[in-house]
């Protein structure tokens, strides 16, 4: 046990750290982190009776959501689900934990981030890392060969969380996948259309959707002289290009992964290329790339994809980018990622053929959606190895949610956390029974209504509650109103009052709040 004096000294210096951050107006997350450390030190010290004090905090990489945050989150979910349903998807659910062997070997270098559970008597289990592998297991187990499904649920990763950027250890994923044997690139193009629709409807600002193909990457690695057994590990390094400059990526390839400098330089020349259908055509004529059958198949599909994207009217936001790698091992064909770009950055201009040619490098503020084709994953679970081709997209809901939350705070937008249409109030004493009768009539008619839990509440406090909660209407009862068989209907916003007959109240509330 540390000496009491030492702990008190540590508390004192940690307290100064917190005070300094507050005076410097540091970010809330930074202050919270240091406050948590302070609380832990105080807990070590214990109470007056020498007992260990309990620290009230959420586990690292997790958070609570207050009613205002939940209201914003619900709005985002509704937009996404509405889009999925518009495209004809049905929904499923799977367990939050899977057999450990179901998840093992599907995520490449990211497998170390899987949460393993303690042996609970016979079955080794892990918390799900994403929704794609459980979906593939579900298809193989139920012998389903085609389905268009969406799934919204929590997943778990033992990551180092950067909660300010919307990275957590427990977070939601929103997935849309099309499984089945279809003609090339039609379902893939629809997945990109869905990303485009969702990001446009949420109004998050400008965005880019990068596309590439695993076969183009593998072909590129082969013609650049990367040994077969290093494909996946080099792919994981290329995937870091959105977080690290090329020099650091090259250093990792050469020094840590043992790739020759010459091969790394050749990769460097290709991964700097961006364009549209024109770039795919150019690469099909490239003396090196054209030697790879795999790369040519991928490039032909990219050309076909762009022809469908033109019909879907979304080529203004889509760019073919050879640096896009996506580190997950299960991708076999087309891959894509949507990135938000900061305001005020030069937009992507339309090239001659309707494909984008970027005039200026966009500043990325993080990936908000990603996905691709994974034709071999279901076969890994099928006893006979039967493959079910799949393509899908995952919407990065946490990052989107962080941005929406910041936007709501920035414009001091008042977010309603309830949907109550009307408050039943009384102007005089001894009218509790009458209020309860009226609120029951409203509830029975499907109206969202509320009443104060007091026998004789003051009229002013009832009206204040409406203003604070954003309740638009108040039904006021008094002796005279009861005699006349009417209700005084008050509009909270402009304080206008009108007498409505009791029988017409439900219709009037519907009319005014529709």
C-alpha positions in Angstrom: 0.0 0.0 0.0 1.4 3.4 -1.0 2.2 5.7 1.9 -0.7 8.0 2.7 1.5 11.1 2.5 2.6 10.1 -1.1 -1.0 9.7 -2.2 -2.0 13.1 -0.7 0.9 14.6 -2.6 -0.2 13.0 -5.8 -3.8 14.2 -5.2 -2.5 17.7 -4.8 -0.5 17.7 -8.0 -3.3 16.0 -9.9 -5.7 18.7 -8.6 -3.4 21.4 -10.1 -3.4 19.6 -13.4 -7.2 19.7 -13.5 -7.3 23.3 -12.4 -4.8 24.3 -15.1 -6.8 22.5 -17.8 -10.0 24.3 -16.7 -8.3 27.7 -16.8 -6.9 26.9 -20.2 -10.4 25.9 -21.3 -9.2 22.5 -22.5 -11.6 20.0 -24.1 -14.3 18.4 -22.0 -12.9 14.9 -22.7 -9.4 15.9 -21.6 -10.7 17.4 -18.4 -12.9 14.4 -17.7 -9.9 12.1 -18.2 -7.8 14.0 -15.6 -10.7 14.3 -13.2 -11.1 10.4 -13.4 -7.4 10.1 -12.4 -8.0 12.4 -9.5 -11.0 10.4 -8.3 -9.0 7.2 -8.5 -6.3 8.7 -6.3 -8.9 9.9 -3.8 -10.4 6.4 -3.8 -6.9 5.0 -2.9 -6.8 7.2 0.1 -10.1 5.8 1.3 -12.7 7.4 3.6 -12.3 8.4 7.2 -12.9 4.9 8.4 -10.0 3.6 6.2 -12.3 1.7 3.8 -11.6 1.7 0.0 -13.9 4.2 -1.7 -15.9 3.2 -4.8 -15.3 5.3 -7.9 -18.4 6.0 -10.0 -17.4 6.0 -13.6 -18.1 4.2 -16.8 -15.4 1.7 -18.1 -12.7 3.0 -20.4 -14.0 3.5 -24.0 -17.7 3.5 -23.0 -20.2 6.3 -22.3 -23.7 7.0 -21.0 -26.2 8.8 -23.3 -28.4 11.5 -21.7 -32.0 12.1 -23.1 -30.8 14.9 -25.4 -28.1 12.7 -26.9 -30.5 9.9 -27.3 -33.0 12.1 -29.1 -30.3 13.1 -31.6 -29.2 9.4 -31.9 -32.8 8.3 -32.5 -33.2 10.8 -35.3 -30.0 9.5 -37.0 -31.1 5.8 -36.6 -34.5 6.7 -38.1 -32.9 8.3 -41.2 -30.6 5.3 -41.7 -33.4 2.6 -41.2 -35.7 4.5 -43.5 -33.1 4.4 -46.2 -32.4 0.7 -45.7 -36.1 0.0 -45.9 -36.5 2.1 -49.0 -34.0 -0.2 -50.7 -36.0 -3.3 -49.7 -34.0 -4.6 -46.7 -35.3 -6.9 -43.9 -33.6 -7.1 -40.5 -32.2 -9.8 -38.3 -30.4 -10.1 -34.9 -27.6 -12.3 -33.6 -26.1 -13.0 -30.1 -23.8 -10.4 -28.7 -21.2 -13.1 -28.0 -20.1 -15.9 -30.5 -18.0 -19.0 -30.1 -14.4 -17.9 -30.1 -13.6 -20.0 -33.1 -16.3 -18.3 -35.2 -14.4 -15.0 -34.9 -10.8 -16.4 -35.0 -8.8 -15.8 -38.2 -11.3 -13.5 -39.9 -9.8 -10.0 -39.1 -6.1 -10.2 -39.9 -4.0 -8.1 -37.6 -7.1 -6.7 -35.9 -7.8 -10.1 -34.2 -5.8 -8.9 -31.2 -8.7 -6.4 -30.5 -11.3 -9.1 -29.9 -12.7 -9.3 -26.3 -12.4 -12.9 -25.1 -14.8 -14.0 -22.3 -13.7 -16.1 -19.3 -14.5 -19.8 -19.8 -18.1 -20.2 -18.5 -18.0 -24.0 -18.4 -17.3 -25.6 -21.7 -17.7 -23.0 -24.4 -14.9 -20.5 -25.2 -16.7 -17.3 -26.2 -15.8 -13.8 -27.5 -17.8 -10.6 -27.8 -18.7 -9.9 -31.5 -16.1 -7.6 -33.2 -18.4 -6.6 -36.1 -21.8 -7.7 -37.6 -20.4 -9.2 -40.8 -18.8 -12.4 -39.5 -21.9 -13.2 -37.4 -24.0 -12.6 -40.5 -21.9 -15.0 -42.5 -22.2 -17.6 -39.7 -26.0 -17.0 -39.7 -26.2 -17.6 -43.5 -24.1 -20.8 -43.4 -26.0 -22.2 -40.4 -29.4 -21.6 -41.9 -28.4 -22.5 -45.4 -29.6 -19.1 -46.8 -28.3 -18.3 -50.3 -29.9 -14.9 -50.8 -31.1 -12.1 -48.5 -30.9 -8.3 -48.4 -30.7 -7.5 -44.7 -29.8 -4.7 -42.3 -28.6 -5.1 -38.7 -28.1 -2.4 -36.1 -26.4 -3.5 -32.9 -23.5 -3.0 -30.5 -20.0 -4.4 -31.2 -16.9 -4.6 -29.0 -13.2 -3.8 -29.7 -10.3 -3.7 -27.2 -9.0 -0.7 -29.0 -7.3 2.4 -27.5 -10.3 4.7 -27.6 -10.1 8.2 -28.9 -13.5 9.2 -27.6 -13.3 12.8 -29.0 -13.2 11.4 -32.5 -16.0 8.9 -31.9 -13.8 5.9 -31.3 -15.1 3.6 -28.5 -14.7 0.1 -27.1 -18.4 -0.5 -27.2 -20.2 1.1 -30.1 -23.1 0.6 -32.6 -22.7 -0.6 -36.1 -25.4 -0.2 -38.8 -24.9 -2.7 -41.6 -26.6 -3.3 -44.9 -25.6 -6.4 -46.9 -26.8 -8.1 -50.1 -26.1 -11.9 -50.2 -26.7 -13.9 -53.4 -25.5 -14.7 -56.9 -26.2 -11.7 -59.0 -24.7 -10.0 -62.1 -21.5 -8.1 -61.5 -21.5 -4.7 -59.8 -25.3 -4.1 -59.6 -25.6 -4.8 -55.8 -22.2 -3.2 -55.2 -23.4 0.1 -56.9 -26.6 0.0 -54.8 -24.5 -0.1 -51.6 -22.7 3.0 -52.7 -26.0 4.7 -53.5 -27.2 3.9 -50.0 -24.1 5.5 -48.4 -24.6 8.6 -50.7 -28.3 8.9 -49.7 -27.6 8.5 -45.9 -24.8 11.0 -45.8 -26.7 13.5 -47.9 -29.9 13.2 -45.8 -28.0 13.6 -42.5 -26.5 16.9 -43.8 -23.1 16.3 -42.3 -21.3 18.4 -44.9 -19.1 17.5 -47.9 -18.0 13.9 -48.3 -16.1 11.6 -50.6 -16.6 7.9 -51.3 -13.3 6.2 -52.2 -13.5 2.9 -54.1 -10.8 0.3 -55.0 -10.7 -3.5 -55.5 -8.8 -6.1 -53.5 -7.9 -7.9 -56.8 -6.4 -4.6 -58.1 -4.3 -4.3 -54.9 -3.2 -8.0 -55.0 -2.3 -7.6 -58.7 -0.4 -4.4 -58.0 1.5 -6.1 -55.1 2.4 -9.0 -57.4 3.7 -6.8 -60.3 5.6 -4.6 -57.8 7.5 -7.7 -56.5 5.8 -8.3 -53.1 6.1 -12.0 -52.1 2.7 -13.9 -51.9 3.0 -14.5 -48.2 3.4 -10.7 -47.5 0.3 -9.6 -49.4 -2.0 -9.4 -46.4 0.5 -7.8 -44.1 1.6 -5.2 -46.7 -2.1 -4.5 -47.4 -2.6 -3.7 -43.6 0.3 -1.2 -43.9 -1.1 0.5 -47.0 -4.4 0.8 -45.1 -2.6 3.2 -42.7 -2.1 5.8 -45.5 -5.1 7.8 -44.3 -3.4 8.2 -40.9 0.3 8.3 -41.7 2.4 10.1 -44.4 3.8 7.9 -47.2 7.4 8.1 -45.8 6.3 6.4 -42.5 4.2 3.8 -44.4 7.3 3.0 -46.6 9.5 2.8 -43.5 7.1 0.2 -41.9 7.0 -1.8 -45.2 10.8 -1.9 -45.5 12.1 -1.9 -41.9 9.3 -3.9 -40.1 7.7 -6.0 -42.8 11.0 -6.8 -44.7 10.0 -5.5 -48.2 12.6 -4.4 -50.6 12.9 -0.6 -51.1 12.4 -1.0 -54.8 9.1 -2.8 -54.4 8.0 -0.2 -51.9 8.8 2.7 -54.3 6.8 1.0 -57.1 3.8 0.6 -54.7 4.2 4.3 -53.8 3.8 5.4 -57.4 0.6 3.5 -57.8 -1.1 4.3 -54.5 -0.8 8.1 -55.2 -3.2 7.6 -58.2 -6.8 8.8 -58.0 -9.5 9.3 -60.6 -12.6 7.6 -62.1 -13.5 5.4 -65.1 -10.6 7.2 -67.0 -8.0 5.9 -64.4 -9.3 2.3 -64.7 -9.0 2.6 -68.5 -5.4 4.0 -68.2 -4.4 1.2 -65.8 -5.7 -1.5 -68.1 -3.2 -0.1 -70.7 -0.4 0.1 -68.0 2.5 -2.2 -69.1 2.9 -3.6 -65.6 -0.7 -3.8 -64.4 -1.9 -5.4 -67.6 0.3 -8.4 -66.9 -1.9 -9.3 -63.9 -5.1 -11.2 -64.7 -6.4 -10.4 -61.2 -5.8 -6.6 -61.6 -7.4 -6.6 -65.1 -10.6 -8.3 -63.7 -10.8 -5.8 -60.9 -10.2 -2.8 -63.3 -12.9 -4.1 -65.7 -15.4 -4.3 -62.8 -14.4 -0.7 -61.6 -15.3 0.5 -65.1 -18.6 -1.3 -65.0 -19.3 0.0 -61.5 -18.8 3.6 -62.6 -21.2 3.2 -65.5 -23.9 2.1 -62.9 -22.9 5.0 -60.6 -23.5 7.4 -63.4 -27.1 6.0 -63.8 -27.6 6.3 -60.0 -26.3 10.0 -60.4 -23.7 9.8 -57.6 -20.3 10.0 -59.5 -19.8 13.6 -58.2 -18.9 12.1 -54.8 -17.1 8.8 -55.8 -13.4 8.6 -56.5 -11.3 5.5 -57.6 -8.4 5.6 -55.2 -5.5 3.1 -55.4 -4.4 3.8 -51.8 -7.6 2.4 -50.3 -6.8 -0.9 -48.8 -9.2 -1.7 -45.8 -7.3 -4.0 -43.5 -9.8 -6.7 -43.0 -8.8 -10.1 -44.4 -12.2 -11.2 -45.7 -12.6 -8.8 -48.6 -12.3 -10.4 -52.0 -13.4 -7.7 -54.5 -14.6 -4.1 -54.5 -13.9 -2.1 -51.3 -15.0 1.4 -50.4 -14.9 4.0 -47.7 -16.7 7.3 -47.2 -14.9 10.2 -45.6 -16.2 13.5 -44.5 -14.1 16.4 -45.7 -13.8 19.8 -43.9 -15.9 22.7 -45.2 -14.2 25.2 -47.4 -12.1 22.6 -49.3 -12.1 22.7 -53.1 -14.8 20.3 -54.3 -14.1 17.3 -56.6 -14.8 18.4 -60.2 -16.6 16.3 -62.8 -14.1 14.9 -65.3 -15.2 14.6 -69.0 -16.8 11.2 -68.5 -18.7 12.0 -65.4 -16.1 10.6 -63.1 -14.4 12.7 -60.5 -10.9 14.1 -60.9 -9.9 15.9 -57.7 -8.5 19.4 -58.3 -7.1 19.7 -54.7 -6.5 17.3 -51.9 -9.5 17.2 -49.6 -8.9 17.4 -45.8 -10.4 14.2 -44.3 -12.1 14.3 -40.9 -12.4 10.6 -40.6 -14.2 7.6 -42.1 -18.0 7.5 -41.6 -18.8 4.4 -43.7 -17.0 1.5 -45.2 -17.5 -1.9 -46.8 -16.9 -4.2 -49.7 -17.4 -7.6 -51.3 -16.6 -10.7 -49.3 -17.4 -13.7 -51.5 -15.5 -16.3 -49.4 -16.6 -15.6 -45.9 -19.8 -17.7 -45.8 -17.9 -20.7 -47.3 -15.5 -20.6 -44.3 -18.5 -21.7 -42.1 -20.2 -24.1 -44.5 -19.2 -27.8 -44.0 -19.1 -28.3 -47.7 -17.4 -24.9 -48.4 -20.4 -23.7 -50.4 -19.9 -20.0 -51.2 -22.5 -17.3 -51.0 -21.3 -14.1 -52.6 -21.9 -11.0 -50.4 -21.4 -7.3 -50.6 -22.2 -4.8 -47.8 -21.6 -1.5 -46.1 -21.3 -0.5 -42.5 -22.3 3.0 -41.4 -20.0 4.5 -38.7 -22.8 5.7 -36.5 -20.6 6.8 -33.5 -18.6 9.2 -35.6 -21.7 10.5 -37.3 -23.3 10.9 -33.9 -20.3 12.8 -32.5 -20.6 15.3 -35.4 -24.3 15.7 -35.1 -23.9 16.3 -31.3 -21.2 19.0 -31.9 -23.4 20.6 -34.6 -26.4 20.8 -32.2 -24.2 22.3 -29.5 -22.6 24.8 -31.9 -25.9 26.2 -33.1 -27.4 26.0 -29.6 -30.3 24.1 -31.1 -33.0 23.1 -28.6 -33.4 19.4 -28.8 -36.8 18.0 -27.6 -36.3 14.8 -25.6 -40.0 13.8 -25.4 -42.9 13.8 -27.9 -45.6 15.0 -25.5 -48.3 16.9 -27.6 -50.3 18.3 -24.7 -50.2 18.9 -21.0 -53.4 18.5 -19.0 -53.4 21.3 -16.4 -55.8 22.8 -13.8 -56.3 26.5 -12.9 -57.9 25.7 -9.5 -57.6 23.3 -6.6 -59.3 19.9 -6.1 -59.4 19.0 -9.8 -57.0 16.1 -9.8 -59.8 13.6 -10.7 -60.9 15.7 -13.6 -57.3 16.0 -14.9 -56.9 12.2 -14.6 -60.2 11.6 -16.5 -59.2 14.0 -19.3 -55.6 12.6 -19.7 -57.1 9.1 -19.8 -59.4 10.2 -22.7 -56.4 11.6 -24.5 -54.2 8.5 -23.9 -57.1 6.2 -25.1 -57.3 8.2 -28.3 -53.5 7.8 -28.9 -52.6 11.3 -28.0 -49.2 11.8 -26.2 -50.2 13.6 -23.1 -48.8 14.4 -19.6 -50.2 15.4 -16.2 -48.4 16.7 -13.1 -48.0 14.3 -10.2 -49.4 16.7 -7.6 -52.9 17.1 -6.2 -53.0 20.9 -6.5 -50.1 22.1 -8.7 -49.8 25.8 -9.4 -50.9 26.8 -12.9 -47.6 28.8 -13.4 -45.4 25.7 -12.6 -47.5 23.6 -15.0 -47.0 26.2 -17.8 -43.3 26.5 -17.0 -42.9 22.7 -17.4 -44.4 23.0 -20.9 -42.0 25.7 -21.9 -38.9 23.9 -20.6 -40.0 20.6 -22.2 -41.2 22.1 -25.5 -44.7 20.8 -25.0 -46.7 22.8 -27.6 -50.3 22.7 -26.1 -51.9 22.9 -22.7 -55.5 21.8 -21.9 -56.6 23.9 -18.9 -59.5 22.8 -16.7 -61.4 25.0 -14.3 -64.9 25.0 -12.6 -66.4 27.1 -15.4 -64.9 24.9 -18.2 -66.3 21.8 -16.5 -69.8 23.4 -16.3 -69.7 24.4 -19.9 -68.3 21.1 -21.2 -65.3 22.8 -22.7 -61.5 22.8 -22.3 -59.4 26.0 -22.5 -56.7 25.1 -25.1 -53.5 27.2 -24.8 -50.8 27.5 -27.4 -47.5 27.6 -25.4 -45.5 29.5 -28.1 -47.8 32.6 -28.4 -50.0 32.1 -25.3 -53.1 32.3 -27.4 -56.1 30.6 -25.7 -59.3 29.2 -27.2 -62.3 27.3 -25.7 -62.8 23.9 -27.4 -65.7 21.5 -26.7 -64.6 18.4 -24.9 -65.7 16.2 -27.7 -63.6 18.0 -30.3 -60.4 18.2 -28.3 -58.7 15.0 -29.7 -59.2 16.2 -33.3 -58.0 19.7 -32.5 -54.8 18.4 -30.9 -54.2 16.1 -33.9 -54.7 19.0 -36.3 -52.5 21.4 -34.4 -49.6 18.9 -33.8 -49.6 16.9 -37.0 
